[in-house]
């Protein structure tokens, strides 16, 4: 469960090139009405949580909401949730201890390579 977006099928430049808060989006010409969003990770009930949402995508399948943490060298996949069609799907992972951590939420479609990301730093111990 330590795959990155690269290993799951999307080519992302390293954080050193795009920066920790970088975002990447792909355009699907065949599904111009299809849109997808990812929420900025938030702390909720001791977890870091992010939500991916699709709209106008019909019965398209292969969507994932993914949650990563920056480990100082690369993005580590913490959790993901697969879904299809037009819906919202959240995924989460424990956010505890006294340190702050940089989390990245991502929505990704395995069939098309479409993706978006949103990154933030959360104070897990507060």
C-alpha positions in Angstrom: 0.0 0.0 0.0 3.0 2.3 -0.5 2.3 3.0 -4.2 2.6 6.5 -5.6 0.5 8.1 -8.3 3.3 7.2 -10.7 3.1 3.6 -9.8 -0.7 3.7 -10.1 -0.5 5.1 -13.6 -0.1 8.9 -13.5 3.2 10.6 -14.3 3.9 13.3 -11.7 7.0 15.4 -11.5 8.8 15.2 -8.1 7.9 17.6 -5.3 11.3 19.2 -5.9 10.2 20.3 -9.4 6.5 21.2 -8.8 6.8 22.0 -5.1 5.0 20.3 -2.2 1.7 22.1 -2.9 1.7 21.5 -6.7 -1.4 20.4 -8.5 -1.8 18.4 -11.7 -4.9 18.0 -13.8 -5.6 16.1 -17.0 -8.3 17.0 -19.6 -10.6 14.4 -21.0 -11.8 15.7 -24.5 -14.3 12.8 -24.8 -16.0 13.7 -21.6 -16.0 17.5 -21.7 -19.0 17.6 -19.3 -17.2 15.3 -16.8 -15.6 17.1 -13.9 -13.8 15.9 -10.8 -12.6 17.7 -7.6 -10.6 16.8 -4.6 -10.9 18.5 -1.2 -8.0 19.8 0.7 -7.2 17.3 3.5 -8.6 18.3 6.9 -8.3 16.9 10.4 -11.5 15.3 11.7 -11.9 13.1 14.7 -8.2 12.3 14.9 -7.9 11.5 11.1 -6.7 13.3 8.0 -9.6 13.2 5.6 -9.9 14.1 1.9 -12.9 13.7 -0.4 -13.0 13.1 -4.2 -16.1 14.1 -6.2 -17.2 13.4 -9.7 -20.0 15.1 -11.7 -21.3 14.6 -15.2 -19.2 11.5 -15.7 -22.0 9.0 -16.3 -21.2 5.5 -15.2 -17.5 5.9 -15.6 -15.4 3.6 -13.5 -11.9 3.4 -12.2 -12.0 6.5 -9.9 -10.0 6.6 -6.7 -9.8 9.1 -3.8 -6.2 8.8 -2.4 -4.5 10.2 0.7 -0.7 10.7 0.8 1.8 12.0 3.4 5.1 13.6 2.6 7.8 11.6 4.4 10.6 14.0 3.7 11.8 12.4 0.5 8.6 11.3 -1.4 4.8 11.0 -1.2 3.7 7.8 0.6 0.3 6.5 -0.1 -1.7 6.0 3.2 -5.1 5.0 2.0 -7.4 5.0 -1.0 -11.0 4.3 -1.9 -12.3 3.2 -5.3 -15.6 4.2 -6.8 -17.5 4.7 -10.1 -20.2 7.0 -11.4 -21.1 10.4 -10.1 -20.5 10.5 -6.4 -18.3 11.7 -3.5 -16.0 9.2 -1.8 -13.8 10.0 1.2 -10.6 8.3 2.5 -8.8 8.9 5.7 -5.8 7.9 7.8 -4.9 8.5 11.5 -3.4 11.9 12.3 -1.9 11.7 15.8 1.3 12.5 17.7 2.7 15.9 18.3 4.2 16.7 14.9 2.7 18.5 11.9 2.5 16.5 8.7 2.0 17.5 5.0 -0.9 15.5 3.5 -2.0 15.4 -0.2 -5.4 14.4 -1.3 -5.8 13.1 -4.9 -8.6 12.0 -7.2 -7.4 9.7 -10.0 -9.0 7.8 -12.8 -7.2 4.6 -13.8 -8.9 4.4 -17.2 -8.1 7.9 -18.4 -5.2 9.1 -16.2 -7.3 12.1 -15.1 -6.2 13.5 -11.7 -6.2 16.5 -9.4 -4.4 17.0 -6.1 -4.6 19.3 -3.1 -2.0 19.6 -0.4 -1.9 21.0 3.1 0.0 20.8 6.4 -2.0 19.6 9.4 -1.0 19.8 13.1 -1.9 16.3 14.1 -1.3 16.7 17.9 -3.5 19.8 18.3 
